[in-house]
Structures are given as C-alpha cells and as structure tokens.
Amino acid sequence: MRTTVSDTPLVTSILRLLCVPIVWLRGWRKSGLMPEIKKCVIVVAPHTSNWDFPIGVSFVLWFRIKAFWLGKMQLFRWPFGGMFRWFGGIEVDRSKKNDLVHQVADLFAQNDKLWIAVTPEGTRSRVDKWKTGFYYMALEAKVPIALAHIDYGKKTVGIDRVIEPSGDLEKDLAEIQAYYAEIRGARQDQWGQGKG
C-alpha cells in the first residue's frame, strides 16, 4: 500500500503531540485494546458528523496504528484530496458498479498487514439499512471484522470486539448491530443503527 502519514515518523510525532492532548483535554478517552491481528475490516459507527474524521484521526495517532479507510470520491477533490489520501483515504466511485468487494479482497491478498475502515451507513445522514459491502469484503478476504466506535455519549473511541464472519449475514449483522445499540453518535437523530 502507498505511503501515509503513519510512514513519516517525524510528522506523525508532531501531529500526535498536537492532536492527542486536544482530544484528551476535551474529555475523550480510549476504550478497549488494539487487537493483535495483521489484517481486518474495521467497522466504524456511528458516522453522523464531520467531526468523526478529526476525532478518528486523533485516535489513530494515539493508538499508533496504520489504517486505511474507504470514502466517496467527492471527498478527494481539490484542495483536500491529497490530504485525505495521505491520511489513508481510498476513494470509491459509488456511481459505478466497480466490483469493490473483489478489489478490496485483492488488496488484502497483496499485503501482509492491512486494516481498512468502512462506515456501514455510507453517509452522515440517517439510514434505515446499512450497506453490507464491509461484510462481504471480510468474508471474501477471509479476514476478521473489528468493531470500532466513536461514542459521543461516553466520549470514548476504540475497538472492543473482533468477530469472524461466518457466512450467515443475518446472524452476524444482528450481533454487530447489537454491539452498537447503546453507542451515541454526535447527532443521535441521524443514527439509525441500520435498522428499519
């Protein structure tokens, strides 16, 4: 995979010194322990605010991990495209049927260590049904799914659970959504938890 901010130790250290104290002083804390796995699809929820990105980046720096994330291609336009890519962004063209599941599975096959974050809501707006691409990416790549949260109620960010996709989408999705049931988004009215 390409170079990201995590591959530049000096810059990463400076950013960590700037970002981590700010989120800590604002009351945010780490939750859970980083799983010791080389590859995973990370589900990040809820995603209800633009503030999720800087808070998430701060915790990536705090946890000292290298993670990539999928985002709609409109985010990667000038002038912010280069910055988002440097912070691990991988652009996705939602207007085309581009076999993203297979492309991501190929990325996992080509790399010894790879974490890719996905927001199953696919938008900051309220949705009544999650996109399930993240599940099929993990299933096809034969990698676990790490459940990460940004909880504005408790002011915690972290990964508390890792599940192995069984192939039974309905059962696994129910377990995943149960994990997020008590977690609060920045805009709780926009947090539909993927349920109708």
C-alpha positions as CSV (number, residue, x, y, z in Angstrom):
1,M,0.0,0.0,0.0
2,R,1.0,3.6,-0.5
3,T,2.8,5.9,2.0
4,T,0.6,7.6,4.5
5,V,1.1,9.9,7.5
6,S,1.9,6.8,9.6
7,D,5.0,6.2,7.5
8,T,6.5,9.6,8.3
9,P,7.7,9.3,12.0
10,L,8.7,12.9,12.5
11,V,5.4,14.3,11.1
12,T,3.4,11.6,12.9
13,S,5.1,12.5,16.2
14,I,4.3,16.2,15.7
15,L,0.7,15.5,14.8
16,R,0.4,13.2,17.9
17,L,1.7,16.0,20.1
18,L,-0.8,18.4,18.7
19,C,-3.9,16.2,18.4
20,V,-3.9,13.8,21.3
21,P,-3.8,16.5,24.1
22,I,-6.6,18.3,22.4
23,V,-9.0,15.3,22.3
24,W,-7.8,14.3,25.8
25,L,-8.5,17.7,27.3
26,R,-11.9,17.7,25.7
27,G,-12.7,14.6,27.7
28,W,-12.2,11.9,25.1
29,R,-10.7,8.6,26.2
30,K,-9.5,5.3,24.6
31,S,-11.7,2.3,25.0
32,G,-10.7,-1.4,24.6
33,L,-7.4,-2.8,23.4
34,M,-6.0,-2.8,20.0
35,P,-6.4,-6.4,18.6
36,E,-3.1,-8.1,17.7
37,I,-4.2,-9.0,14.2
38,K,-2.4,-8.3,10.9
39,K,-5.5,-7.9,8.7
40,C,-9.1,-6.8,9.3
41,V,-12.0,-4.8,8.0
42,I,-12.9,-2.2,10.6
43,V,-16.5,-1.2,11.0
44,V,-16.7,2.4,12.3
45,A,-20.0,3.6,13.7
46,P,-21.9,5.7,14.2
47,H,-21.0,8.2,11.5
48,T,-23.2,11.2,12.0
49,S,-20.9,14.2,11.8
50,N,-17.9,15.7,10.0
51,W,-16.2,15.7,13.5
52,D,-15.9,11.9,13.3
53,F,-12.9,12.3,10.9
54,P,-10.6,14.5,13.1
55,I,-11.6,12.6,16.2
56,G,-10.9,9.3,14.4
57,V,-7.5,10.5,13.0
58,S,-6.5,11.7,16.5
59,F,-7.2,8.2,17.9
60,V,-5.4,6.5,15.0
61,L,-2.4,8.6,16.1
62,W,-3.0,7.9,19.8
63,F,-3.2,4.1,19.2
64,R,-0.2,4.3,16.8
65,I,-1.9,2.2,14.1
66,K,-1.8,2.4,10.3
67,A,-5.3,2.1,8.9
68,F,-6.8,2.9,5.5
69,W,-10.4,4.0,5.0
70,L,-12.9,4.0,2.2
71,G,-14.6,7.2,1.2
72,K,-16.7,8.6,-1.6
73,M,-14.7,10.0,-4.5
74,Q,-16.2,13.5,-4.0
75,L,-14.1,13.8,-0.8
76,F,-10.9,13.5,-2.8
77,R,-11.4,16.6,-5.0
78,W,-9.0,19.6,-4.8
79,P,-8.0,21.1,-2.4
80,F,-8.4,18.3,0.3
81,G,-7.9,15.2,-1.9
82,G,-4.1,14.9,-1.3
83,M,-4.5,15.4,2.5
84,F,-7.3,12.7,2.7
85,R,-5.1,10.2,0.7
86,W,-2.2,11.0,3.0
87,F,-4.4,10.2,6.0
88,G,-5.2,6.8,4.4
89,G,-8.2,7.5,2.3
90,I,-9.1,5.2,-0.6
91,E,-11.6,6.8,-3.0
92,V,-14.7,4.9,-4.1
93,D,-16.8,5.8,-7.1
94,R,-20.4,4.9,-5.9
95,S,-21.9,5.8,-9.3
96,K,-20.2,2.8,-11.0
97,K,-20.6,-0.9,-10.4
98,N,-16.9,-1.4,-9.9
99,D,-16.6,-4.7,-8.0
100,L,-15.3,-3.0,-4.9
101,V,-15.6,-6.2,-2.8
102,H,-13.2,-8.1,-5.1
103,Q,-10.8,-5.1,-5.3
104,V,-10.6,-4.8,-1.5
105,A,-10.1,-8.6,-1.2
106,D,-7.2,-8.3,-3.7
107,L,-5.6,-5.6,-1.6
108,F,-5.7,-7.9,1.4
109,A,-4.2,-10.7,-0.6
110,Q,-1.4,-8.4,-1.8
111,N,-0.4,-7.1,1.6
112,D,1.0,-8.9,4.7
113,K,-0.6,-6.3,7.0
114,L,-3.7,-4.2,6.2
115,W,-6.5,-2.6,8.2
116,I,-9.3,-1.0,6.2
117,A,-12.0,1.1,7.9
118,V,-15.6,1.3,6.5
119,T,-18.6,3.2,7.7
120,P,-21.5,0.8,7.0
121,E,-24.0,3.7,6.9
122,G,-22.2,5.1,3.9
123,T,-23.3,8.6,4.8
124,R,-23.6,11.0,7.7
125,S,-27.4,11.1,7.1
126,R,-29.8,8.7,8.8
127,V,-30.2,5.4,7.1
128,D,-32.6,2.6,7.8
129,K,-30.4,-0.1,6.2
130,W,-26.6,-0.5,6.4
131,K,-24.6,-1.2,3.3
132,T,-23.2,-4.8,3.7
133,G,-20.1,-4.4,1.4
134,F,-17.9,-4.4,4.5
135,Y,-19.2,-7.9,5.4
136,Y,-18.6,-9.4,2.0
137,M,-15.1,-7.8,1.8
138,A,-14.1,-9.5,5.1
139,L,-15.8,-12.8,4.0
140,E,-14.1,-12.9,0.6
141,A,-10.7,-11.8,2.0
142,K,-11.0,-14.3,4.9
143,V,-10.2,-11.6,7.5
144,P,-12.0,-10.7,10.7
145,I,-14.2,-7.7,11.3
146,A,-13.1,-5.3,14.1
147,L,-15.9,-3.3,15.7
148,A,-14.8,0.3,16.3
149,H,-16.9,3.1,17.8
150,I,-17.0,6.8,18.3
151,D,-19.3,7.2,21.3
152,Y,-20.2,10.9,21.9
153,G,-22.2,9.9,25.0
154,K,-19.3,8.4,26.9
155,K,-16.7,10.3,24.9
156,T,-14.8,7.1,24.1
157,V,-13.2,5.8,20.9
158,G,-11.9,2.3,20.4
159,I,-12.2,-1.3,19.2
160,D,-13.8,-3.5,21.8
161,R,-14.7,-6.6,19.8
162,V,-13.5,-8.7,16.8
163,I,-15.7,-11.2,15.0
164,E,-15.1,-13.8,12.3
165,P,-17.7,-13.6,9.6
166,S,-19.5,-16.9,9.5
167,G,-21.2,-16.5,6.1
168,D,-24.5,-16.1,7.8
169,L,-25.1,-12.4,7.1
170,E,-28.3,-12.0,9.1
171,K,-26.9,-13.6,12.2
172,D,-23.6,-11.8,12.1
173,L,-25.2,-8.4,11.3
174,A,-27.5,-8.8,14.2
175,E,-24.5,-9.4,16.5
176,I,-22.7,-6.4,15.0
177,Q,-25.7,-4.1,15.4
178,A,-26.3,-5.2,18.9
179,Y,-22.8,-4.1,19.8
180,Y,-23.7,-0.6,18.6
181,A,-27.1,-0.4,20.1
182,E,-26.1,1.7,23.2
183,I,-23.5,3.9,21.4
184,R,-24.4,7.5,20.8
185,G,-23.5,9.5,17.7
186,A,-22.7,13.2,17.6
187,R,-26.2,13.7,16.1
188,Q,-28.3,11.0,17.6
189,D,-31.3,11.8,15.4
190,Q,-29.1,10.8,12.4
191,W,-28.1,7.4,14.0
192,G,-30.5,4.9,12.6
193,Q,-28.3,1.8,13.5
194,G,-29.1,0.3,10.2
195,K,-32.5,-0.9,11.4
196,G,-35.8,-0.2,9.7
